[in-house]
């Protein structure tokens, strides 16, 4: 019923949104007599339309990359397709071989396209593969469920497919299943285990400096999340009747947590339209399209993650299991590790990702590396200036040294 109510609300807003879109187009048309005076109203119409639009998954849009000073075309290839994930490769011609990197995107709301800038930056020096998670409302119920154990299955499958000589990078939520997968492979002496793993701002040990997100997860019983955060996909979608944690609930949470940031972008868009700065306005539009495009998560995965990662903190307590088998990061001995944290990160608190080092106690000290950027917020660690100028060089050097 919750999902259906959202659909009805969205439908009710459609006429108003279309009127706002029409008003925006009319007032910005160069031949309209109101153009000189309607800039503010046109921009306001645009902001309203962007905020109420149903934002579909954006395109990656990576068409070229600079390698050794020359611009070369990039081709996006579906290397492997599973019901809940597509493994993508971004192919480009190189004069010499480059290290292979599997970038494991988080399944935490936003689409993998959020890592577009990270992919583009890594492509200059690496072969890049990416887990592109599929919106759960588009997965037919006949494909079965998907939980944290299944996520680890997918990571194991992709690591083995891309081996040998592979490096894995995990972002935010994905750090826990990636560390679990590498632990299992190490215990089995699996020849496909990666040469290195880089863990970015993830909830490895949420006992350290809990954030507002961590506190919400631990202040309510699991039943509360099942009652209030889970809904059934309506019949008009391919995943009809699937139980999910809806994207619209996540979007509301994101907007509530980042009111100041959204207001700043709205103001930038208004000012850009007023002064005719189309490049700045386009950048604001891209932000909205990316930030407000949110996918549904499978209910099993969402609830198991809340319980295992945040409430019971099974991994740091040595109590995490995958399909009845204990996960022991102490089994890792020859995979190098780099953990990355931001001093202003309000999603993953300080020490939560670095906590992986205590768990990976048998990796030699010379192969354990930490990176801490005191100025970085959560998204700064993989997008924007901080990522390009402070984090990327560390990641490149770390992979090159392995």
BALOBA-1460 file (C-alpha; in Angstrom, 3 decimals):
// residues 402
<rec num="1" residu="x" x="0.000" y="0.000" z="0.000"/>
<rec num="2" residu="x" x="2.885" y="2.374" z="0.798"/>
<rec num="3" residu="x" x="4.295" y="2.017" z="-2.713"/>
<rec num="4" residu="x" x="0.875" y="2.503" z="-4.285"/>
<rec num="5" residu="x" x="0.291" y="5.673" z="-2.275"/>
<rec num="6" residu="x" x="3.589" y="7.034" z="-3.582"/>
<rec num="7" residu="x" x="2.539" y="6.184" z="-7.142"/>
<rec num="8" residu="x" x="-0.773" y="8.012" z="-6.652"/>
<rec num="9" residu="x" x="1.002" y="11.046" z="-5.233"/>
<rec num="10" residu="x" x="3.417" y="11.072" z="-8.166"/>
<rec num="11" residu="x" x="0.511" y="10.818" z="-10.606"/>
<rec num="12" residu="x" x="-1.314" y="13.657" z="-8.852"/>
<rec num="13" residu="x" x="1.736" y="15.903" z="-9.189"/>
<rec num="14" residu="x" x="2.216" y="15.130" z="-12.880"/>
<rec num="15" residu="x" x="-0.081" y="17.887" z="-14.244"/>
<rec num="16" residu="x" x="1.607" y="20.474" z="-12.022"/>
<rec num="17" residu="x" x="5.056" y="19.233" z="-13.006"/>
<rec num="18" residu="x" x="4.148" y="19.389" z="-16.715"/>
<rec num="19" residu="x" x="2.827" y="22.930" z="-16.262"/>
<rec num="20" residu="x" x="6.082" y="23.908" z="-14.550"/>
<rec num="21" residu="x" x="8.086" y="22.354" z="-17.372"/>
<rec num="22" residu="x" x="6.000" y="24.170" z="-19.979"/>
<rec num="23" residu="x" x="6.341" y="27.450" z="-18.082"/>
<rec num="24" residu="x" x="10.110" y="27.000" z="-17.875"/>
<rec num="25" residu="x" x="10.380" y="26.336" z="-21.616"/>
<rec num="26" residu="x" x="8.080" y="29.240" z="-22.494"/>
<rec num="27" residu="x" x="9.841" y="31.806" z="-20.332"/>
<rec num="28" residu="x" x="13.292" y="30.745" z="-21.570"/>
<rec num="29" residu="x" x="12.368" y="30.793" z="-25.254"/>
<rec num="30" residu="x" x="14.393" y="33.538" z="-26.976"/>
<rec num="31" residu="x" x="11.328" y="34.850" z="-28.844"/>
<rec num="32" residu="x" x="9.021" y="35.202" z="-25.859"/>
<rec num="33" residu="x" x="8.415" y="38.839" z="-24.848"/>
<rec num="34" residu="x" x="8.727" y="37.816" z="-21.184"/>
<rec num="35" residu="x" x="12.265" y="36.409" z="-21.537"/>
<rec num="36" residu="x" x="14.066" y="39.476" z="-20.128"/>
<rec num="37" residu="x" x="11.786" y="39.576" z="-17.069"/>
<rec num="38" residu="x" x="10.972" y="35.915" z="-16.508"/>
<rec num="39" residu="x" x="14.415" y="34.556" z="-15.638"/>
<rec num="40" residu="x" x="13.704" y="34.077" z="-11.939"/>
<rec num="41" residu="x" x="10.315" y="32.462" z="-12.503"/>
<rec num="42" residu="x" x="11.702" y="30.224" z="-15.258"/>
<rec num="43" residu="x" x="14.458" y="29.018" z="-12.963"/>
<rec num="44" residu="x" x="11.949" y="28.398" z="-10.160"/>
<rec num="45" residu="x" x="9.815" y="26.328" z="-12.534"/>
<rec num="46" residu="x" x="12.911" y="24.354" z="-13.509"/>
<rec num="47" residu="x" x="13.868" y="23.613" z="-9.897"/>
<rec num="48" residu="x" x="10.327" y="22.402" z="-9.118"/>
<rec num="49" residu="x" x="10.244" y="20.179" z="-12.209"/>
<rec num="50" residu="x" x="13.622" y="18.627" z="-11.396"/>
<rec num="51" residu="x" x="12.658" y="17.990" z="-7.768"/>
<rec num="52" residu="x" x="9.361" y="16.264" z="-8.632"/>
<rec num="53" residu="x" x="10.425" y="14.371" z="-11.757"/>
<rec num="54" residu="x" x="10.811" y="10.577" z="-11.707"/>
<rec num="55" residu="x" x="14.553" y="10.302" z="-12.267"/>
<rec num="56" residu="x" x="15.518" y="7.207" z="-14.215"/>
<rec num="57" residu="x" x="18.948" y="5.619" z="-14.132"/>
<rec num="58" residu="x" x="21.418" y="8.022" z="-15.806"/>
<rec num="59" residu="x" x="23.743" y="6.932" z="-18.588"/>
<rec num="60" residu="x" x="27.437" y="6.462" z="-17.866"/>
<rec num="61" residu="x" x="28.238" y="8.612" z="-20.890"/>
<rec num="62" residu="x" x="31.947" y="7.756" z="-20.970"/>
<rec num="63" residu="x" x="32.873" y="8.129" z="-24.614"/>
<rec num="64" residu="x" x="36.591" y="8.899" z="-24.445"/>
<rec num="65" residu="x" x="39.551" y="9.033" z="-22.077"/>
<rec num="66" residu="x" x="43.055" y="10.513" z="-22.237"/>
<rec num="67" residu="x" x="45.827" y="7.876" z="-22.203"/>
<rec num="68" residu="x" x="49.473" y="8.928" z="-22.538"/>
<rec num="69" residu="x" x="48.388" y="12.374" z="-23.672"/>
<rec num="70" residu="x" x="46.082" y="11.154" z="-26.431"/>
<rec num="71" residu="x" x="42.292" y="10.972" z="-26.405"/>
<rec num="72" residu="x" x="41.032" y="7.470" z="-27.166"/>
<rec num="73" residu="x" x="37.446" y="6.201" z="-27.496"/>
<rec num="74" residu="x" x="35.823" y="4.144" z="-24.733"/>
<rec num="75" residu="x" x="33.414" y="1.280" z="-25.385"/>
<rec num="76" residu="x" x="31.015" y="0.069" z="-22.700"/>
<rec num="77" residu="x" x="30.620" y="-3.723" z="-22.747"/>
<rec num="78" residu="x" x="28.334" y="-6.054" z="-20.772"/>
<rec num="79" residu="x" x="30.796" y="-8.735" z="-19.747"/>
<rec num="80" residu="x" x="28.430" y="-10.765" z="-17.563"/>
<rec num="81" residu="x" x="24.737" y="-10.443" z="-16.756"/>
<rec num="82" residu="x" x="23.050" y="-11.788" z="-13.620"/>
<rec num="83" residu="x" x="19.463" y="-11.130" z="-12.472"/>
<rec num="84" residu="x" x="20.495" y="-8.405" z="-10.021"/>
<rec num="85" residu="x" x="23.750" y="-7.146" z="-11.548"/>
<rec num="86" residu="x" x="25.536" y="-6.523" z="-14.823"/>
<rec num="87" residu="x" x="29.323" y="-6.672" z="-14.841"/>
<rec num="88" residu="x" x="30.503" y="-3.902" z="-17.182"/>
<rec num="89" residu="x" x="33.866" y="-3.370" z="-18.779"/>
<rec num="90" residu="x" x="34.998" y="-0.003" z="-20.118"/>
<rec num="91" residu="x" x="37.255" y="-0.926" z="-23.036"/>
<rec num="92" residu="x" x="39.807" y="1.309" z="-24.714"/>
<rec num="93" residu="x" x="42.907" y="0.780" z="-26.865"/>
<rec num="94" residu="x" x="46.251" y="0.861" z="-25.047"/>
<rec num="95" residu="x" x="49.841" y="0.700" z="-26.169"/>
<rec num="96" residu="x" x="50.755" y="-1.483" z="-23.189"/>
<rec num="97" residu="x" x="48.954" y="-3.678" z="-20.635"/>
<rec num="98" residu="x" x="47.415" y="-1.997" z="-17.583"/>
<rec num="99" residu="x" x="46.458" y="-3.359" z="-14.144"/>
<rec num="100" residu="x" x="42.941" y="-4.797" z="-13.942"/>
<rec num="101" residu="x" x="40.586" y="-3.195" z="-11.417"/>
<rec num="102" residu="x" x="37.158" y="-4.433" z="-10.336"/>
<rec num="103" residu="x" x="35.188" y="-1.521" z="-8.930"/>
<rec num="104" residu="x" x="32.419" y="-2.894" z="-6.695"/>
<rec num="105" residu="x" x="29.705" y="-0.262" z="-6.460"/>
<rec num="106" residu="x" x="27.579" y="-0.076" z="-3.324"/>
<rec num="107" residu="x" x="24.009" y="-1.339" z="-3.351"/>
<rec num="108" residu="x" x="22.765" y="1.407" z="-1.081"/>
<rec num="109" residu="x" x="20.354" y="3.437" z="-3.169"/>
<rec num="110" residu="x" x="22.151" y="5.359" z="-5.883"/>
<rec num="111" residu="x" x="22.979" y="3.699" z="-9.175"/>
<rec num="112" residu="x" x="26.521" y="2.701" z="-10.096"/>
<rec num="113" residu="x" x="26.608" y="5.717" z="-12.431"/>
<rec num="114" residu="x" x="27.413" y="7.724" z="-9.288"/>
<rec num="115" residu="x" x="30.950" y="6.362" z="-9.731"/>
<rec num="116" residu="x" x="31.244" y="7.689" z="-13.298"/>
<rec num="117" residu="x" x="34.023" y="10.131" z="-12.387"/>
<rec num="118" residu="x" x="35.921" y="7.417" z="-10.537"/>
<rec num="119" residu="x" x="35.709" y="5.092" z="-13.537"/>
<rec num="120" residu="x" x="36.893" y="7.834" z="-15.891"/>
<rec num="121" residu="x" x="39.883" y="8.704" z="-13.701"/>
<rec num="122" residu="x" x="40.969" y="5.079" z="-13.235"/>
<rec num="123" residu="x" x="40.641" y="4.305" z="-16.950"/>
<rec num="124" residu="x" x="43.720" y="6.357" z="-17.796"/>
<rec num="125" residu="x" x="45.974" y="3.817" z="-16.069"/>
<rec num="126" residu="x" x="43.856" y="0.700" z="-15.533"/>
<rec num="127" residu="x" x="41.480" y="-1.755" z="-17.156"/>
<rec num="128" residu="x" x="38.243" y="-1.000" z="-15.333"/>
<rec num="129" residu="x" x="35.322" y="-3.339" z="-14.589"/>
<rec num="130" residu="x" x="32.244" y="-2.240" z="-12.644"/>
<rec num="131" residu="x" x="29.327" y="-3.929" z="-10.872"/>
<rec num="132" residu="x" x="26.199" y="-2.225" z="-12.170"/>
<rec num="133" residu="x" x="23.423" y="-3.238" z="-9.747"/>
<rec num="134" residu="x" x="19.899" y="-3.523" z="-11.161"/>
<rec num="135" residu="x" x="16.851" y="-1.778" z="-9.706"/>
<rec num="136" residu="x" x="15.008" y="-4.510" z="-7.776"/>
<rec num="137" residu="x" x="11.619" y="-3.356" z="-9.047"/>
<rec num="138" residu="x" x="12.753" y="-4.324" z="-12.540"/>
<rec num="139" residu="x" x="13.729" y="-7.898" z="-11.564"/>
<rec num="140" residu="x" x="10.870" y="-10.407" z="-12.018"/>
<rec num="141" residu="x" x="9.808" y="-12.258" z="-8.895"/>
<rec num="142" residu="x" x="10.565" y="-15.529" z="-10.708"/>
<rec num="143" residu="x" x="14.300" y="-14.727" z="-10.380"/>
<rec num="144" residu="x" x="14.055" y="-15.363" z="-6.626"/>
<rec num="145" residu="x" x="15.362" y="-13.280" z="-3.752"/>
<rec num="146" residu="x" x="18.656" y="-11.513" z="-3.198"/>
<rec num="147" residu="x" x="20.368" y="-11.049" z="0.175"/>
<rec num="148" residu="x" x="23.821" y="-10.263" z="1.557"/>
<rec num="149" residu="x" x="24.953" y="-13.861" z="0.972"/>
<rec num="150" residu="x" x="23.935" y="-13.544" z="-2.689"/>
<rec num="151" residu="x" x="25.874" y="-10.287" z="-2.919"/>
<rec num="152" residu="x" x="28.985" y="-12.106" z="-1.717"/>
<rec num="153" residu="x" x="28.272" y="-14.845" z="-4.280"/>
<rec num="154" residu="x" x="28.299" y="-12.251" z="-7.058"/>
<rec num="155" residu="x" x="31.584" y="-10.748" z="-5.826"/>
<rec num="156" residu="x" x="33.179" y="-14.216" z="-5.717"/>
<rec num="157" residu="x" x="31.924" y="-14.953" z="-9.223"/>
<rec num="158" residu="x" x="33.273" y="-11.707" z="-10.676"/>
<rec num="159" residu="x" x="36.645" y="-12.001" z="-8.919"/>
<rec num="160" residu="x" x="37.111" y="-15.489" z="-10.370"/>
<rec num="161" residu="x" x="35.952" y="-14.396" z="-13.803"/>
<rec num="162" residu="x" x="38.484" y="-11.539" z="-13.987"/>
<rec num="163" residu="x" x="41.456" y="-13.297" z="-12.324"/>
<rec num="164" residu="x" x="44.399" y="-13.439" z="-12.257"/>
<rec num="165" residu="x" x="46.330" y="-10.276" z="-11.353"/>
<rec num="166" residu="x" x="43.223" y="-8.381" z="-10.300"/>
<rec num="167" residu="x" x="42.806" y="-5.486" z="-7.887"/>
<rec num="168" residu="x" x="39.435" y="-4.825" z="-6.225"/>
<rec num="169" residu="x" x="38.058" y="-1.497" z="-5.019"/>
<rec num="170" residu="x" x="34.984" y="-1.389" z="-2.768"/>
<rec num="171" residu="x" x="32.947" y="1.717" z="-2.003"/>
<rec num="172" residu="x" x="30.886" y="2.287" z="1.170"/>
<rec num="173" residu="x" x="28.373" y="-0.568" z="1.677"/>
<rec num="174" residu="x" x="30.293" y="-2.911" z="-0.638"/>
<rec num="175" residu="x" x="33.359" y="-2.954" z="1.634"/>
<rec num="176" residu="x" x="31.783" y="-5.542" z="3.950"/>
<rec num="177" residu="x" x="30.846" y="-8.156" z="1.297"/>
<rec num="178" residu="x" x="34.126" y="-7.579" z="-0.562"/>
<rec num="179" residu="x" x="36.190" y="-8.132" z="2.584"/>
<rec num="180" residu="x" x="34.096" y="-11.239" z="3.307"/>
<rec num="181" residu="x" x="34.623" y="-12.596" z="-0.214"/>
<rec num="182" residu="x" x="38.392" y="-12.039" z="-0.110"/>
<rec num="183" residu="x" x="38.520" y="-13.700" z="3.326"/>
<rec num="184" residu="x" x="36.756" y="-16.796" z="2.017"/>
<rec num="185" residu="x" x="39.036" y="-16.995" z="-1.023"/>
<rec num="186" residu="x" x="42.132" y="-16.603" z="1.156"/>
<rec num="187" residu="x" x="41.025" y="-19.395" z="3.467"/>
<rec num="188" residu="x" x="40.582" y="-21.667" z="0.433"/>
<rec num="189" residu="x" x="43.915" y="-20.570" z="-1.092"/>
<rec num="190" residu="x" x="41.856" y="-19.686" z="-4.159"/>
<rec num="191" residu="x" x="44.261" y="-18.751" z="-6.987"/>
<rec num="192" residu="x" x="41.753" y="-16.110" z="-8.122"/>
<rec num="193" residu="x" x="42.075" y="-14.035" z="-4.937"/>
<rec num="194" residu="x" x="42.928" y="-10.408" z="-5.741"/>
<rec num="195" residu="x" x="46.382" y="-8.900" z="-5.405"/>
<rec num="196" residu="x" x="45.010" y="-5.918" z="-3.503"/>
<rec num="197" residu="x" x="41.801" y="-4.486" z="-2.063"/>
<rec num="198" residu="x" x="41.045" y="-0.822" z="-1.517"/>
<rec num="199" residu="x" x="38.202" y="-0.131" z="0.914"/>
<rec num="200" residu="x" x="36.581" y="3.312" z="0.689"/>
<rec num="201" residu="x" x="34.549" y="4.750" z="3.568"/>
<rec num="202" residu="x" x="32.697" y="1.581" z="4.527"/>
<rec num="203" residu="x" x="30.912" y="0.246" z="7.634"/>
<rec num="204" residu="x" x="33.492" y="-2.411" z="8.499"/>
<rec num="205" residu="x" x="33.256" y="-1.680" z="12.233"/>
<rec num="206" residu="x" x="30.340" y="0.597" z="13.082"/>
<rec num="207" residu="x" x="31.221" y="0.465" z="16.785"/>
<rec num="208" residu="x" x="33.750" y="3.208" z="16.030"/>
<rec num="209" residu="x" x="32.320" y="6.741" z="16.067"/>
<rec num="210" residu="x" x="28.718" y="5.880" z="15.106"/>
<rec num="211" residu="x" x="27.090" y="8.304" z="12.676"/>
<rec num="212" residu="x" x="23.427" y="9.320" z="12.558"/>
<rec num="213" residu="x" x="22.827" y="6.450" z="10.127"/>
<rec num="214" residu="x" x="24.402" y="3.948" z="12.520"/>
<rec num="215" residu="x" x="22.345" y="5.279" z="15.421"/>
<rec num="216" residu="x" x="19.068" y="4.955" z="13.515"/>
<rec num="217" residu="x" x="19.947" y="1.338" z="12.659"/>
<rec num="218" residu="x" x="20.638" y="0.454" z="16.285"/>
<rec num="219" residu="x" x="17.816" y="2.436" z="17.893"/>
<rec num="220" residu="x" x="15.016" y="0.383" z="16.318"/>
<rec num="221" residu="x" x="14.380" y="-3.372" z="16.307"/>
<rec num="222" residu="x" x="14.577" y="-5.184" z="12.979"/>
<rec num="223" residu="x" x="10.788" y="-5.564" z="12.993"/>
<rec num="224" residu="x" x="10.423" y="-1.771" z="12.859"/>
<rec num="225" residu="x" x="12.449" y="-1.654" z="9.635"/>
<rec num="226" residu="x" x="10.359" y="-4.443" z="8.143"/>
<rec num="227" residu="x" x="7.109" y="-2.635" z="9.005"/>
<rec num="228" residu="x" x="8.102" y="0.887" z="7.975"/>
<rec num="229" residu="x" x="10.835" y="0.543" z="5.355"/>
<rec num="230" residu="x" x="9.600" y="-2.341" z="3.209"/>
<rec num="231" residu="x" x="6.894" y="-2.206" z="0.520"/>
<rec num="232" residu="x" x="5.614" y="-4.309" z="-2.366"/>
<rec num="233" residu="x" x="6.344" y="-3.358" z="-5.985"/>
<rec num="234" residu="x" x="3.137" y="-2.416" z="-7.878"/>
<rec num="235" residu="x" x="1.874" y="-4.475" z="-10.803"/>
<rec num="236" residu="x" x="3.018" y="-2.091" z="-13.550"/>
<rec num="237" residu="x" x="6.700" y="-2.922" z="-12.983"/>
<rec num="238" residu="x" x="8.599" y="-6.046" z="-14.079"/>
<rec num="239" residu="x" x="9.303" y="-6.865" z="-10.430"/>
<rec num="240" residu="x" x="5.636" y="-6.778" z="-9.430"/>
<rec num="241" residu="x" x="4.932" y="-8.232" z="-5.956"/>
<rec num="242" residu="x" x="8.618" y="-8.211" z="-4.995"/>
<rec num="243" residu="x" x="9.235" y="-6.870" z="-1.488"/>
<rec num="244" residu="x" x="11.704" y="-3.986" z="-1.573"/>
<rec num="245" residu="x" x="13.146" y="-1.079" z="0.334"/>
<rec num="246" residu="x" x="11.783" y="1.589" z="-2.053"/>
<rec num="247" residu="x" x="13.956" y="4.197" z="-3.662"/>
<rec num="248" residu="x" x="11.507" y="6.966" z="-2.800"/>
<rec num="249" residu="x" x="12.032" y="6.298" z="0.935"/>
<rec num="250" residu="x" x="15.781" y="6.493" z="0.454"/>
<rec num="251" residu="x" x="15.449" y="9.666" z="-1.608"/>
<rec num="252" residu="x" x="13.500" y="11.323" z="1.206"/>
<rec num="253" residu="x" x="16.201" y="10.321" z="3.684"/>
<rec num="254" residu="x" x="18.980" y="11.641" z="1.422"/>
<rec num="255" residu="x" x="17.188" y="14.965" z="0.992"/>
<rec num="256" residu="x" x="16.520" y="15.287" z="4.725"/>
<rec num="257" residu="x" x="20.166" y="14.609" z="5.546"/>
<rec num="258" residu="x" x="21.469" y="17.058" z="2.936"/>
<rec num="259" residu="x" x="19.044" y="19.986" z="3.027"/>
<rec num="260" residu="x" x="21.849" y="22.563" z="3.009"/>
<rec num="261" residu="x" x="23.582" y="20.952" z="0.047"/>
<rec num="262" residu="x" x="20.388" y="20.714" z="-2.004"/>
<rec num="263" residu="x" x="19.494" y="24.316" z="-1.191"/>
<rec num="264" residu="x" x="22.960" y="25.395" z="-2.312"/>
<rec num="265" residu="x" x="22.559" y="23.592" z="-5.645"/>
<rec num="266" residu="x" x="19.111" y="25.153" z="-6.145"/>
<rec num="267" residu="x" x="20.593" y="28.587" z="-5.521"/>
<rec num="268" residu="x" x="23.467" y="27.852" z="-7.944"/>
<rec num="269" residu="x" x="20.953" y="26.809" z="-10.605"/>
<rec num="270" residu="x" x="18.844" y="29.933" z="-10.098"/>
<rec num="271" residu="x" x="21.899" y="32.205" z="-10.271"/>
<rec num="272" residu="x" x="23.303" y="30.379" z="-13.305"/>
<rec num="273" residu="x" x="20.031" y="30.795" z="-15.224"/>
<rec num="274" residu="x" x="19.810" y="34.469" z="-14.260"/>
<rec num="275" residu="x" x="23.265" y="35.232" z="-15.635"/>
<rec num="276" residu="x" x="22.968" y="32.906" z="-18.633"/>
<rec num="277" residu="x" x="25.695" y="30.501" z="-17.531"/>
<rec num="278" residu="x" x="24.543" y="27.378" z="-19.377"/>
<rec num="279" residu="x" x="27.576" y="25.294" z="-18.367"/>
<rec num="280" residu="x" x="26.978" y="25.841" z="-14.643"/>
<rec num="281" residu="x" x="23.234" y="25.234" z="-15.052"/>
<rec num="282" residu="x" x="23.924" y="21.968" z="-16.877"/>
<rec num="283" residu="x" x="26.208" y="20.866" z="-14.028"/>
<rec num="284" residu="x" x="23.413" y="21.539" z="-11.513"/>
<rec num="285" residu="x" x="20.980" y="19.565" z="-13.663"/>
<rec num="286" residu="x" x="23.377" y="16.614" z="-13.783"/>
<rec num="287" residu="x" x="23.675" y="16.718" z="-9.998"/>
<rec num="288" residu="x" x="19.892" y="16.532" z="-9.597"/>
<rec num="289" residu="x" x="19.567" y="13.726" z="-12.135"/>
<rec num="290" residu="x" x="22.262" y="11.688" z="-10.396"/>
<rec num="291" residu="x" x="21.420" y="12.475" z="-6.781"/>
<rec num="292" residu="x" x="17.665" y="11.961" z="-7.087"/>
<rec num="293" residu="x" x="17.867" y="8.805" z="-9.217"/>
<rec num="294" residu="x" x="17.517" y="6.064" z="-6.597"/>
<rec num="295" residu="x" x="16.893" y="2.341" z="-7.012"/>
<rec num="296" residu="x" x="14.768" y="-0.084" z="-4.990"/>
<rec num="297" residu="x" x="16.733" y="-2.583" z="-2.891"/>
<rec num="298" residu="x" x="15.640" y="-6.201" z="-2.357"/>
<rec num="299" residu="x" x="14.012" y="-6.480" z="1.068"/>
<rec num="300" residu="x" x="16.083" y="-9.534" z="2.040"/>
<rec num="301" residu="x" x="19.329" y="-7.733" z="1.291"/>
<rec num="302" residu="x" x="18.300" y="-4.547" z="3.073"/>
<rec num="303" residu="x" x="17.107" y="-6.270" z="6.250"/>
<rec num="304" residu="x" x="20.066" y="-8.662" z="6.429"/>
<rec num="305" residu="x" x="22.471" y="-5.754" z="5.999"/>
<rec num="306" residu="x" x="20.771" y="-3.741" z="8.767"/>
<rec num="307" residu="x" x="20.962" y="-6.723" z="11.103"/>
<rec num="308" residu="x" x="24.407" y="-8.116" z="10.231"/>
<rec num="309" residu="x" x="26.393" y="-4.946" z="9.566"/>
<rec num="310" residu="x" x="24.798" y="-2.290" z="11.772"/>
<rec num="311" residu="x" x="22.854" y="-3.912" z="14.593"/>
<rec num="312" residu="x" x="24.905" y="-6.995" z="15.444"/>
<rec num="313" residu="x" x="28.220" y="-5.869" z="13.883"/>
<rec num="314" residu="x" x="28.987" y="-9.488" z="13.077"/>
<rec num="315" residu="x" x="32.148" y="-8.931" z="11.011"/>
<rec num="316" residu="x" x="34.251" y="-7.087" z="13.640"/>
<rec num="317" residu="x" x="32.896" y="-9.352" z="16.376"/>
<rec num="318" residu="x" x="34.044" y="-12.463" z="14.516"/>
<rec num="319" residu="x" x="30.468" y="-13.737" z="14.149"/>
<rec num="320" residu="x" x="29.772" y="-13.202" z="10.446"/>
<rec num="321" residu="x" x="28.742" y="-16.233" z="8.411"/>
<rec num="322" residu="x" x="28.261" y="-16.795" z="4.685"/>
<rec num="323" residu="x" x="25.952" y="-19.706" z="3.911"/>
<rec num="324" residu="x" x="26.744" y="-21.294" z="7.263"/>
<rec num="325" residu="x" x="30.490" y="-20.774" z="6.926"/>
<rec num="326" residu="x" x="32.369" y="-18.417" z="9.233"/>
<rec num="327" residu="x" x="34.071" y="-15.423" z="7.656"/>
<rec num="328" residu="x" x="37.594" y="-14.867" z="9.003"/>
<rec num="329" residu="x" x="39.569" y="-11.877" z="7.616"/>
<rec num="330" residu="x" x="42.552" y="-13.241" z="9.557"/>
<rec num="331" residu="x" x="42.908" y="-15.796" z="6.760"/>
<rec num="332" residu="x" x="44.098" y="-13.055" z="4.384"/>
<rec num="333" residu="x" x="47.882" y="-13.054" z="4.131"/>
<rec num="334" residu="x" x="49.011" y="-12.019" z="0.656"/>
<rec num="335" residu="x" x="46.367" y="-9.524" z="-0.490"/>
<rec num="336" residu="x" x="47.496" y="-5.963" z="0.177"/>
<rec num="337" residu="x" x="44.979" y="-3.603" z="1.787"/>
<rec num="338" residu="x" x="44.357" y="0.141" z="1.561"/>
<rec num="339" residu="x" x="41.635" y="1.795" z="3.657"/>
<rec num="340" residu="x" x="40.410" y="5.318" z="2.929"/>
<rec num="341" residu="x" x="38.461" y="7.637" z="5.237"/>
<rec num="342" residu="x" x="37.310" y="11.263" z="5.237"/>
<rec num="343" residu="x" x="37.450" y="13.537" z="8.255"/>
<rec num="344" residu="x" x="34.036" y="15.073" z="7.480"/>
<rec num="345" residu="x" x="32.317" y="11.840" z="6.464"/>
<rec num="346" residu="x" x="28.835" y="11.752" z="8.027"/>
<rec num="347" residu="x" x="28.001" y="8.343" z="6.523"/>
<rec num="348" residu="x" x="30.908" y="6.216" z="7.694"/>
<rec num="349" residu="x" x="32.491" y="7.434" z="10.923"/>
<rec num="350" residu="x" x="36.192" y="7.792" z="11.560"/>
<rec num="351" residu="x" x="37.857" y="4.464" z="12.298"/>
<rec num="352" residu="x" x="35.077" y="2.343" z="10.813"/>
<rec num="353" residu="x" x="36.973" y="1.516" z="7.607"/>
<rec num="354" residu="x" x="40.434" y="1.558" z="9.177"/>
<rec num="355" residu="x" x="39.021" y="-1.074" z="11.530"/>
<rec num="356" residu="x" x="39.638" y="-3.593" z="8.735"/>
<rec num="357" residu="x" x="43.351" y="-3.616" z="9.609"/>
<rec num="358" residu="x" x="42.756" y="-5.144" z="13.023"/>
<rec num="359" residu="x" x="40.649" y="-7.850" z="11.390"/>
<rec num="360" residu="x" x="43.231" y="-8.528" z="8.668"/>
<rec num="361" residu="x" x="45.826" y="-9.198" z="11.340"/>
<rec num="362" residu="x" x="47.957" y="-11.563" z="9.257"/>
<rec num="363" residu="x" x="48.637" y="-9.242" z="6.336"/>
<rec num="364" residu="x" x="52.257" y="-8.056" z="6.704"/>
<rec num="365" residu="x" x="52.539" y="-4.475" z="7.952"/>
<rec num="366" residu="x" x="54.353" y="-3.385" z="4.792"/>
<rec num="367" residu="x" x="51.282" y="-4.381" z="2.760"/>
<rec num="368" residu="x" x="48.806" y="-2.489" z="4.953"/>
<rec num="369" residu="x" x="48.151" y="1.139" z="4.023"/>
<rec num="370" residu="x" x="45.852" y="3.866" z="5.348"/>
<rec num="371" residu="x" x="44.695" y="7.099" z="3.756"/>
<rec num="372" residu="x" x="42.919" y="9.800" z="5.762"/>
<rec num="373" residu="x" x="41.743" y="13.068" z="4.201"/>
<rec num="374" residu="x" x="40.698" y="15.438" z="6.975"/>
<rec num="375" residu="x" x="38.836" y="17.752" z="4.560"/>
<rec num="376" residu="x" x="36.783" y="15.119" z="2.734"/>
<rec num="377" residu="x" x="33.085" y="14.447" z="3.079"/>
<rec num="378" residu="x" x="31.759" y="11.022" z="2.077"/>
<rec num="379" residu="x" x="31.260" y="11.674" z="-1.642"/>
<rec num="380" residu="x" x="34.515" y="13.660" z="-1.847"/>
<rec num="381" residu="x" x="36.398" y="10.378" z="-1.535"/>
<rec num="382" residu="x" x="35.274" y="9.231" z="-4.988"/>
<rec num="383" residu="x" x="34.076" y="12.363" z="-6.818"/>
<rec num="384" residu="x" x="35.256" y="15.930" z="-7.195"/>
<rec num="385" residu="x" x="38.444" y="17.785" z="-6.408"/>
<rec num="386" residu="x" x="39.452" y="15.866" z="-3.270"/>
<rec num="387" residu="x" x="39.151" y="12.560" z="-5.138"/>
<rec num="388" residu="x" x="41.156" y="13.735" z="-8.159"/>
<rec num="389" residu="x" x="43.953" y="15.539" z="-6.336"/>
<rec num="390" residu="x" x="44.339" y="13.740" z="-3.004"/>
<rec num="391" residu="x" x="42.815" y="10.249" z="-3.161"/>
<rec num="392" residu="x" x="43.422" y="9.106" z="-6.747"/>
<rec num="393" residu="x" x="47.236" y="9.501" z="-6.567"/>
<rec num="394" residu="x" x="47.307" y="7.333" z="-3.426"/>
<rec num="395" residu="x" x="45.184" y="4.634" z="-5.054"/>
<rec num="396" residu="x" x="47.329" y="4.632" z="-8.208"/>
<rec num="397" residu="x" x="50.541" y="4.349" z="-6.201"/>
<rec num="398" residu="x" x="49.104" y="1.595" z="-4.010"/>
<rec num="399" residu="x" x="47.995" y="-0.554" z="-6.956"/>
<rec num="400" residu="x" x="51.295" y="0.016" z="-8.767"/>
<rec num="401" residu="x" x="53.204" y="-1.179" z="-5.700"/>
<rec num="402" residu="x" x="51.356" y="-4.506" z="-5.427"/>
